[in-house]
Amino acid sequence: MTDNMHQYDAIIIGSGFGGLYSLHHMRDLMGLNVRAFDSAGGVGGTWWYNRYPGARVDAPSSPFYAYTFSNDLVNEWEWTETQTSQASVLAYLEHFADRFDLCKDIEFETWVTDATYDETAQRWTIETDKGETASAQFLICAVGALFVANMPDYPGIDDFAGECYHTGRWPHEPVSFAGKRVGVMGTGSSGIQAIPEIAKQAEHVTVFQRTPQYSLPARNRPLSEEELTGYREDWDDLRESMRRRGGWPFKTIRRRASDHTPEERHAIYETLWEEGGIHLAINSFSAVLMDKDLNNEVSEFVRGKIREIVKDPETARKLMPDYYFGTKRQILDNGYYEAYNLDNVSLVDLREDPIQSFSSTSVRTEQGEQPIDMLVLATGFDAVTGSMLNLNPKGRGGLSLKQKWENRFDTYLGTTIAGFPNLFMIHGPTSPGVLYTMPLGGERTMRWIADCIHHLKEQNLGAIEATDLAAEKWGREIDDMANQTLYPLTDSWYMGANIPGKPRQFLAHLRGSQYFDQLNAVAEAGFEGFVFEARRKGA
Ligand code: N01
């Protein structure tokens, strides 16, 4: 260990929801000496980067897509809409950072270029692109589940000379679409949120669609003062409900399809569609993600809605999704299908008319050429595992994460990795992460990590490490849970299927509340599935 190296108890990578809460908890509640690093120019993580037009939380949001632990924070923040906008989430996180004076312990615009475990010192050493090195006993990776941009590599795409933006790396300066022919590639949450907004300004929008999607109406609306006051008054109960019910306070209606006639089921779908948000996805019938026939019925219902909304039958035909409803990330929109009724929006179905190449001014498909001035890549991310692999920490014996995860993304509890002592992930693969309320998930994960660190300190231990056996058992449990559903039958980023060559594996724990009970049970059993090392002298 060199003398001039900065020494900390913990280093946190990332200052999004998970990283900011971790910094607050470890520094202010545990009294640890903590330093955080972030490549961005400010706090916010995904909300700092994803500022494309129309960006909003794609889940039931205000005021639940927020920290839950502080009633003062709940009382002082004014949410204004039911589906929170990116600007509003970012402002909230900036407020959180100010309120707890977090920025003084974060180094922004700083990439952590290397992280290596020193077995003798029982500590992690990191290097940054600013030439700094630092060491800490604990490395907290809050690196983001949706960060590493997926860039398509069509022939000639680099020759395109117009403006080109990925939704996940949107410029901070205003982008004008006025008078421009804009090509949008990708129809996931980002593309579907952005397309109606871009169409408001652009001369023409050409959407290049690879997979048609089931999108549900978000029905975003202003949040009334009465609603907000009600939420604040009931916050303790709501927080408890969120913890018990998969991260959201709403009671999921458990209905059996066989108790209802097809007509009654259809009436239920209609009501839930009208209600909007994710209600159709979570509140129709319990078995919708397990029973193929039932799923086909809901899928057909949504296809019927698309046919009703989109006036041109040929465009409507191209927009018909054909995977199992709900097995890709559920998308919520504000006027997506309606946008295809505008004269300045057209659709290219890449399955019928694939892209052949780009020129400096156009996209050439098998059946024609589309001149464009701007290309918006809404092509998603190397989700869940990409940022950890980007960091590529080196664990015991110099083993890199890229080697460890070459064929399979093994973790124990979604928070730790065998061979990588004292490293913890927030929202890592096989945690409920992306399927849970991420701010609450981050809080709860951090509290478990805190318990773990207390345990080490109390017992005068220097290192904790998951066993391979525990990780294997955990991986089987996650696979078994997913295999009881229709999720693995669809090519989605949950399965790693959007990235060529990525090992195919369901990357999330499907039962969030049960997961946190499991974490607690592991802690109560003396951190079952882990091995410990006594604290070495001088470590
Ligand atoms: O990315 P996606 P996203 N040629 O992977 C297509 C979260 N999010 O940025 O389906 C042509 O979902 C790809 O096609 P296919 C949210 O969880 C959150 O939209 O792979 N097309 C797909 O249509 C979301 O799920 C908020 O066949 C290509 C699209 O690009 C996640 O981020 C807001 C292509 C990518 O869709 C990712 O969403 C927005 C190619 N080479 C997003 N490669 C919040 O509110 C890919 N595509 C928190």
Residues whose N, C-alpha, C, O or C-beta is under 5 A from the ligand:
A	BS01	N01	R56 V57 D58 L146 P152 M185 G186 T187 G188 S189 S190 G191 F208 R210 T211 R329 A378 T379 G380 F381 W493 N498
